[in-house]
Amino acid sequence: MDTSVSMYYLGQDIEISSKDLNRRISENSKGDTSCAADGMRLGLHKVVRVSPKTDSTAPAVVCNAFRAIFGAIAMDTKKVDDAGSVFWKVHGGEAGRAMAM
């Protein structure tokens, strides 16, 4: 996901500073909270398999499941760009709106 964000903003401005690029990456990922929120919206907590003592709604569990989806898409299609496109459609955000046009 970070790669997709980086590539999008580098494509917009190849001269972007590392500080601005890192800020954009942070804005789009917002740690586990954004990742977990996207995963919960998709209902991943309902389908992910965890041990009986593990809470499937825990942000770390949902976020890892969310990230695994994009890894699987990249592996299945053999294209990281496909996973990035799906990420932007699911996540939305500035780049997601721009790419959907």
C-alpha positions in Angstrom: 0.0 0.0 0.0 2.8 2.4 0.8 4.4 1.6 -2.6 1.1 2.5 -4.3 0.9 5.8 -2.5 4.5 6.6 -3.2 4.2 5.8 -6.9 1.0 7.9 -7.2 2.5 11.0 -5.7 5.9 10.6 -7.5 3.9 10.3 -10.7 2.2 13.6 -9.9 5.4 15.4 -8.9 8.8 13.7 -9.5 10.5 16.5 -7.6 8.4 16.0 -4.4 10.6 16.2 -1.3 11.0 13.1 0.9 9.4 15.0 3.7 6.3 15.7 1.7 6.2 12.2 0.3 6.4 10.7 3.8 3.6 13.0 5.0 1.4 11.9 2.1 2.1 8.2 2.9 1.2 8.9 6.6 -2.0 10.7 5.6 -3.1 7.8 3.4 -2.2 5.0 5.8 -2.8 6.6 9.2 -1.3 3.6 10.9 -3.5 0.6 11.8 -6.6 2.8 12.4 -7.1 3.6 8.7 -6.2 0.1 7.6 -8.5 -1.4 10.3 -11.3 0.9 9.4 -11.1 -0.1 5.7 -11.0 -3.8 6.7 -14.0 -3.5 9.0 -16.0 -1.7 6.3 -15.2 -4.7 4.0 -16.4 -7.0 6.8 -13.0 -8.8 7.1 -13.5 -9.3 10.8 -16.4 -11.6 9.9 -14.4 -13.9 7.6 -10.9 -13.9 9.1 -10.0 -17.1 11.0 -8.3 -16.6 14.3 -7.8 -18.7 17.4 -10.7 -18.7 19.9 -8.8 -16.5 22.3 -8.1 -13.8 19.6 -10.6 -11.0 19.0 -11.2 -10.9 15.2 -12.1 -7.2 15.5 -8.7 -6.2 16.9 -7.2 -3.5 14.7 -4.0 -5.5 14.2 -5.9 -8.6 13.0 -8.2 -6.7 10.7 -5.3 -4.6 9.3 -3.2 -7.7 8.6 -6.2 -9.3 6.8 -6.7 -6.1 4.8 -3.0 -6.0 3.7 -3.1 -9.7 2.9 -5.8 -9.1 0.3 -3.6 -6.7 -1.7 -0.6 -9.1 -1.4 -2.9 -11.9 -2.8 -4.1 -9.6 -5.6 -0.5 -8.8 -6.6 0.5 -12.4 -6.5 -2.5 -13.7 -8.4 -2.3 -11.0 -11.2 1.5 -10.8 -11.1 1.1 -7.0 -11.1 1.6 -4.8 -8.1 -0.2 -2.1 -10.0 -3.4 -4.1 -10.0 -3.2 -4.4 -6.2 -2.6 -0.6 -6.0 -5.6 0.1 -8.2 -7.9 -2.0 -6.0 -6.4 -0.4 -2.9 -7.3 3.1 -4.1 -10.8 2.0 -5.0 -11.3 0.5 -1.5 -9.5 3.2 0.4 -10.6 6.2 -1.5 -8.8 9.4 -0.6 -7.4 12.1 -2.9 -5.5 9.7 -5.1 -8.4 7.3 -5.2 -10.7 10.0 -6.5 -8.1 11.1 -9.1 -7.5 7.6 -10.3 -11.2 6.8 -10.6 -11.8 9.6 -13.2 
